[in-house]
Structure formats: structure tokens, C-alpha cells
């Protein structure tokens, strides 16, 4: 965890909102590495929730349509 932190500015993290890489627009990080540090508990459900949301946003960005994945 913490390897590809999400931040509001490129100078503060690796990915921006939507978990999209700051320098590579077609690269997204959809796992626990976007957390700033370990959350102190098993992060499995948090990661599932984040990945579900990110996948929906990716479908919307690439396909221009809404989709429910859970």
C-alpha cells in the first residue's frame, strides 16, 4: 500500500481522481496501492469497493454509457 498514492496535485501523488496516472492518461491504478498507507485492517472490502467504482468510471469514460457492476 502507498506505492501509487492518489493526490490533488501531480507533485503530491502518482494518480489523480479516478485513479488515472498523472502523466499517462490511459493508465489507471485499481488496487490498494492508491491508499496513502496501510489502513490497519484487512483492506479487501475497501479495495473491492474502489475497484468497482473505478471500473464503472472507466466504462463511462471509454464507452460513454452507464453500467452497474455490483
QUIRANOR-V470693 format. One line per field, one symbol per residue. ss: DSSP state (A for helix, B for strand, O for the rest). phi: phi as a letter, one per 20 degrees, with the letter a starting at -180 (. if undefined). psi: psi as a letter, one per 30 degrees, with the letter a starting at -180 (. if undefined). A space follows every 10 residues. Layout:
# QUIRANOR-V470693
ss: ???
phi: ???
psi: ???
This chain:
# QUIRANOR-V470693
ss: OOOOOBOOOO OOOOBBAAAB BOOOOOOBOO OAAAOOOOOO OOOAAAAAAA AAAAAAAAAA AAAOOOOOOO
phi: .nfcgebfcf fdaecdgnme ffecfedcdc bfffffbfen bfegfffgff ffffffffff fedmcebddb
psi: kgfikklfke fflelakggk kefjfgklji afffkelkgg ljgeeeeeee eeeeeeeeee eefglkkkf.
